[in-house]
Amino acid sequence: MQPEVFLSVFTLMLIALGVNLLAIKTRIPYTVLLVIVGSLLVPLSHFEIFSFITSFQLTPSSLFFVFLPILIFESAYNMNFRNVKENKFSMGLLAVFGLLISTVFIGFVGQWALALMGLEVPLMVTLLFGAIISSTDPVAVLSLFKEYGAPQRLTLIFEGESLFKDATSFALFMVFLDIFIHGYTGFPTVLEGIFSFTTMLFGGVVFGLLMGFMFSKLIQLVKGNEHLEITLTLLVAHFTFILTELISEHLVIFGHAIHLSSIISTLIASMVMGNFGRFKMSHGVEEYMEKFWSYFAFVANSLVFILMGLMFANLSIELKIAILPIITIILVVVIARIISVYASVSVVNTLQLEEHIPNNWQKLLSWGSLRGSLAIVMVLLIPDNLTLPSWKFAFSIKDFITAITIGCIYFTLLIKATTIGTIIRKLKIDALSSQEESSYFKSNALIFKDVLNKLDELLLHKQISDEQHHDLQKQYQTLYQKHSSEAKQKQKQKQKQSNSDRLTQDMLSLFALSIEKNELKEIFRRGEINEEGYKKILSILEIQSTRVKEEKPLLYAPNENFSQRISLRIMNLLRKIISLPPKAYDTEEVYLYYRTEYKLTTKVLHELAELENSHLREIFNEKQAVDNLVKIYQHLQAKTEARMKQEISANQALLDRLNQQAAKNLLHDLQNETLSELHQYEIITTKLYISLKKELNP
């Protein structure tokens, strides 16, 4: 590569940083500003001194094999299997059924609308475009959803739809492109297309599961070597993606070429890594991973969107020719999205496949569909010489599809993205729940109470004058009294509605569950519970948190049954077939599970006892609610303690060994913490720190 290309890349990244700062100040979506700035760079590049800016350009290979796996992994890594399972019908119908409706509608209605303008565009062209533009990009929308407080389930549905629709739309695009190139021969072509679409999806899922579990196992084998763990996570996305493409080129079964979806396989492998592989990583690596991949996704998105602006400004088709077709197609795409969302969601609601999806959510899903990087990838994959006998225009099919695709992307970024906040407010999707409303005033009262205490401390240490203390105290005392009064007023209103105790109880429950999650993570880090037990307890705690947030009753006895894991069930089934007795769980494993539960309940009870002396008493000021939760956790603690004794009653030697091992782990952690503290405060040199670290951790 020429030096100008590298200079172009780093200059674009520097510009992207400036755009990011501008986006934060103006509160305009980052991706919107990137595309606008990218368009403005073209006239700037005409000056000789800035001509290097356009040296780096998007190519099908760079987008497909470098950027796309990064974007897929970053999004899918944090997708929880349990959340996907709970919303599988809405996500699946929007990603498959909705895609097909949108593609067909855009294909046929788009051709008809363009014909009214005198543009006789072949149906295959509009269908190919329909598959391209039906994919949705969650990057800008999800940040806006979080900023404006969209419900968690709505955010999950949109993110899941976007991820899975990326895969299905790309598979459909490849089917149409293949038909485009090889021609349509009637019903056999339709059957072949359906077969190809199906094998892409299901084959991609199977291969993705295989790669995900393989890399998870590899990470477990190198646990403790942080550099190898990070390298393996970096490899899983690109290795899965590229290997899927290579297999698709050479896999033939019974004379039929079998294609697998590289996007689906990478998506599934990334989800497996996020749901199973992350628990096999070292503590430091697992915490670092999210930031690591978030940074890579930021760089990839920045370059893709800024280069998208450069692409649009360099289109070979004249804007005066393309503007009317673009506006027409934008209207068709908007209507297609509305129809596909309402048709898909109506199936979910009518058949009661999942919890009801409200009408205002459907409106937001219809409007909040942005298009982005994947659409550009598909456009670039169209061959430059692609044509049809009926194509009579001076510009190529690729130029035409590129123009209307980027036009639609611009519309979604400049119009839809900038109005999502307004739509959310008008639809009252950001309205606070009863629990949030009560928490709002209590939290503010707590914040201003802490500020007042800090002011007294500053005065005591002579860091502010008496006059400054008086002025600031008066200002914050007014704010404290205002929010404290509002909190009491809301509490009285809720008492009249007979749900005040429930609100405080829910807030306390979330507080207790948060304590349990943090303590559980520490116990797992110290090696006091195995991965299976850790995931089981964590899943229970997450289910409990979700129920509280959805204002559903808490499940108060989640740990009564220690169910067998799938591998043990399969093993016992095989043993039954060959007339062997079933294998039960190891006593040690069950005991450690209940001992962890006991430690979690003990930790919560300790923190609840300290509430009276904590600054949080401003929020949890209803003694009855605290007492109720204490009774629940005391009951759980007693039951868990009884199960511990039951499991270990006949094996005192095992109990002694486990207690000794737990004590050793705790003391080992303490030694490492003390050593790190000595190094942090420069009491010992780096050389001595490394030497002592090796002795402690041989």
Rosetta blueprint (number, residue, H / E / L):
1 M L
2 Q L
3 P H
4 E H
5 V H
6 F H
7 L H
8 S H
9 V H
10 F H
11 T H
12 L H
13 M H
14 L H
15 I H
16 A H
17 L H
18 G H
19 V H
20 N H
21 L H
22 L H
23 A H
24 I H
25 K H
26 T H
27 R L
28 I L
29 P L
30 Y H
31 T H
32 V H
33 L H
34 L H
35 V H
36 I H
37 V H
38 G H
39 S H
40 L H
41 L H
42 V H
43 P H
44 L H
45 S H
46 H L
47 F L
48 E H
49 I H
50 F H
51 S H
52 F H
53 I H
54 T H
55 S H
56 F L
57 Q L
58 L L
59 T L
60 P H
61 S H
62 S H
63 L H
64 F H
65 F H
66 V H
67 F H
68 L H
69 P H
70 I H
71 L H
72 I H
73 F H
74 E H
75 S H
76 A H
77 Y L
78 N L
79 M L
80 N L
81 F H
82 R H
83 N H
84 V H
85 K H
86 E H
87 N L
88 K H
89 F H
90 S H
91 M H
92 G H
93 L H
94 L H
95 A H
96 V H
97 F H
98 G H
99 L H
100 L H
101 I H
102 S H
103 T H
104 V H
105 F H
106 I H
107 G H
108 F H
109 V H
110 G H
111 Q H
112 W H
113 A H
114 L H
115 A H
116 L H
117 M L
118 G L
119 L L
120 E L
121 V L
122 P L
123 L H
124 M H
125 V H
126 T H
127 L H
128 L H
129 F H
130 G H
131 A H
132 I H
133 I H
134 S L
135 S L
136 T L
137 D L
138 P L
139 V H
140 A H
141 V H
142 L H
143 S H
144 L H
145 F H
146 K H
147 E H
148 Y L
149 G L
150 A L
151 P L
152 Q H
153 R H
154 L H
155 T H
156 L H
157 I H
158 F H
159 E H
160 G H
161 E H
162 S H
163 L H
164 F H
165 K H
166 D H
167 A H
168 T H
169 S H
170 F H
171 A H
172 L H
173 F H
174 M H
175 V H
176 F H
177 L H
178 D H
179 I H
180 F H
181 I H
182 H H
183 G L
184 Y L
185 T L
186 G L
187 F H
188 P H
189 T H
190 V H
191 L H
192 E H
193 G H
194 I H
195 F H
196 S H
197 F H
198 T H
199 T H
200 M H
201 L H
202 F H
203 G H
204 G H
205 V H
206 V H
207 F H
208 G H
209 L H
210 L H
211 M H
212 G H
213 F H
214 M H
215 F H
216 S H
217 K H
218 L H
219 I H
220 Q H
221 L H
222 V L
223 K L
224 G L
225 N L
226 E H
227 H H
228 L H
229 E H
230 I H
231 T H
232 L H
233 T H
234 L H
235 L H
236 V H
237 A H
238 H H
239 F H
240 T H
241 F H
242 I H
243 L H
244 T H
245 E H
246 L H
247 I H
248 S H
249 E H
250 H H
251 L L
252 V E
253 I E
254 F L
255 G L
256 H E
257 A E
258 I L
259 H L
260 L L
261 S L
262 S H
263 I H
264 I H
265 S H
266 T H
267 L H
268 I H
269 A H
270 S H
271 M H
272 V H
273 M H
274 G H
275 N H
276 F L
277 G H
278 R H
279 F H
280 K H
281 M L
282 S L
283 H H
284 G H
285 V H
286 E H
287 E H
288 Y H
289 M H
290 E H
291 K H
292 F H
293 W H
294 S H
295 Y H
296 F H
297 A H
298 F H
299 V H
300 A H
301 N H
302 S H
303 L H
304 V H
305 F H
306 I H
307 L H
308 M H
309 G H
310 L H
311 M H
312 F H
313 A H
314 N L
315 L L
316 S L
317 I L
318 E L
319 L H
320 K H
321 I H
322 A H
323 I H
324 L H
325 P H
326 I H
327 I H
328 T H
329 I H
330 I H
331 L H
332 V H
333 V H
334 V H
335 I H
336 A H
337 R H
338 I H
339 I H
340 S H
341 V H
342 Y H
343 A H
344 S H
345 V H
346 S H
347 V H
348 V H
349 N H
350 T H
351 L L
352 Q L
353 L L
354 E L
355 E L
356 H L
357 I L
358 P L
359 N H
360 N H
361 W H
362 Q H
363 K H
364 L H
365 L H
366 S H
367 W H
368 G L
369 S L
370 L L
371 R L
372 G L
373 S H
374 L H
375 A H
376 I H
377 V H
378 M H
379 V H
380 L H
381 L H
382 I L
383 P L
384 D L
385 N L
386 L L
387 T L
388 L L
389 P L
390 S L
391 W L
392 K L
393 F L
394 A L
395 F L
396 S L
397 I H
398 K H
399 D H
400 F H
401 I H
402 T H
403 A H
404 I H
405 T H
406 I H
407 G H
408 C H
409 I H
410 Y H
411 F H
412 T H
413 L H
414 L H
415 I H
416 K H
417 A H
418 T H
419 T H
420 I H
421 G H
422 T H
423 I H
424 I H
425 R H
426 K H
427 L L
428 K L
429 I L
430 D L
431 A L
432 L L
433 S L
434 S H
435 Q H
436 E H
437 E H
438 S H
439 S H
440 Y H
441 F H
442 K H
443 S H
444 N H
445 A H
446 L H
447 I H
448 F H
449 K H
450 D H
451 V H
452 L H
453 N H
454 K H
455 L H
456 D H
457 E H
458 L H
459 L H
460 L H
461 H L
462 K L
463 Q L
464 I L
465 S L
466 D H
467 E H
468 Q H
469 H H
470 H H
471 D H
472 L H
473 Q H
474 K H
475 Q H
476 Y H
477 Q H
478 T H
479 L H
480 Y H
481 Q H
482 K H
483 H H
484 S H
485 S H
486 E H
487 A H
488 K H
489 Q H
490 K H
491 Q H
492 K H
493 Q H
494 K H
495 Q H
496 K H
497 Q L
498 S L
499 N L
500 S H
501 D H
502 R H
503 L H
504 T H
505 Q H
506 D H
507 M H
508 L H
509 S H
510 L H
511 F H
512 A H
513 L H
514 S H
515 I H
516 E H
517 K H
518 N H
519 E H
520 L H
521 K H
522 E H
523 I H
524 F H
525 R H
526 R L
527 G L
528 E L
529 I L
530 N L
531 E H
532 E H
533 G H
534 Y H
535 K H
536 K H
537 I H
538 L H
539 S H
540 I H
541 L H
542 E H
543 I H
544 Q H
545 S H
546 T H
547 R H
548 V H
549 K H
550 E L
551 E L
552 K L
553 P L
554 L L
555 L L
556 Y L
557 A L
558 P L
559 N L
560 E L
561 N L
562 F L
563 S L
564 Q L
565 R L
566 I H
567 S H
568 L H
569 R H
570 I H
571 M H
572 N H
573 L H
574 L H
575 R H
576 K H
577 I H
578 I L
579 S L
580 L L
581 P L
582 P L
583 K L
584 A L
585 Y L
586 D L
587 T H
588 E H
589 E H
590 V H
591 Y H
592 L H
593 Y H
594 Y H
595 R H
596 T H
597 E H
598 Y H
599 K H
600 L H
601 T H
602 T H
603 K H
604 V H
605 L H
606 H H
607 E H
608 L H
609 A H
610 E L
611 L H
612 E H
613 N H
614 S L
615 H H
616 L H
617 R H
618 E H
619 I L
620 F L
621 N L
622 E L
623 K H
624 Q H
625 A H
626 V H
627 D H
628 N H
629 L H
630 V H
631 K H
632 I H
633 Y H
634 Q H
635 H H
636 L H
637 Q H
638 A H
639 K H
640 T H
641 E H
642 A H
643 R H
644 M H
645 K H
646 Q H
647 E H
648 I H
649 S L
650 A L
651 N L
652 Q H
653 A H
654 L H
655 L H
656 D H
657 R H
658 L H
659 N H
660 Q H
661 Q H
662 A H
663 A H
664 K H
665 N H
666 L H
667 L H
668 H H
669 D H
670 L H
671 Q H
672 N H
673 E H
674 T H
675 L H
676 S H
677 E H
678 L H
679 H H
680 Q H
681 Y L
682 E L
683 I L
684 I L
685 T L
686 T H
687 K H
688 L H
689 Y H
690 I H
691 S H
692 L H
693 K H
694 K H
695 E H
696 L H
697 N L
698 P L
